[in-house]
Amino acid sequence: MREARLLPWSSPEGKTSYLITDDRGGRLSRLADIAEATRLDMGVRLLAHADDMLPNATETQLRFLAERLTEALRDILLVAESRDRKP
């Protein structure tokens, strides 16, 4: 039985997207792999930036940073959920 892969993006309506395929190396699967890797890399880079920025950040900078870190965490949790579902 084929399993649905949770994709690291949503539909234009904001709904969760899944891929059902027998071709694990297919074009859409590879695109999802790249999107996941990119999100993880962006999270690592953002965390390093936050470490450098925190000691002297203004209130405005801290708010912006908190918003970006929240977005990155949301993306990374989606990647983790997606990978947990893989066979």
N, C-alpha and C positions, 0 to 999 in steps of 0.2 A: 504494500500500500504506500502510495506517495504521501509525503508530508508537506505541509505548507511552510514556506520560509517567510518569516516576518521581514519585510524590507525596511531599510533604514530611511524611509521617506514616507510621506502620506500622500493621499490623493489630493486633487485640487480642492475638494470639499473638506479636507482635514481628516479624512478617515484613514485607518490603518490599511496598509497595502501588504498583500501576500503574493508569493510566487509559488505556483505548483508546476513542477517540471520533472522530467526524467533525466534531463541534461544538466548535471551539476556544474559543468564547465561552460554552459551556454552564455550567450552575450549578456543577458540581463543578470545572471548570477555573477558574472565577472564585474559588471557595473556596480552591483550591490557590494561586492567584496571591496572594490576601490572606494566606494562611498563610506563604508565602515572604517577602513584603514585611515581615510582622510579625517574623519571625525575623531578618531582616537588620537591621531597625530596633532590635530588642532587643540585637543584637550590638554595634551602634554605641554605644548608650547604656551598655551594660555596660563597654565599653572606656573610655569617658569616665569612668565611675565608678571604674574600676580606676586610671586615671591620677591621679585626685584622692586616692584612698585609699592608694596604695602607700607614700608617704613615711612615714606614721605608723601603719601597720597592725600589729596584733598577730599572733602566730603563728596563732591561731584564725581571725582575719579573713582572713589570707592563704590558709589552707587552704580556707575557704569560697569565697573569690574564685577560687582556682584551679579548684575544682569547677565553679563557674558558667561560667567562661571555657571550660573543656573542653566543657561542654554546648553553649555558644553556638558554638564552633568546629565541633563535630559537626553542629549544625543548619545552619550556613552551608555546610559542605562538601557536605551533602546537597542544598541549594539549588543550589549550583554544578554538581553532578553532574546534577541534574534539568534545569537550563537548558542544559547542554551537549548533552543528548539531544534538545532540541526541534528540529523541522525548520526 
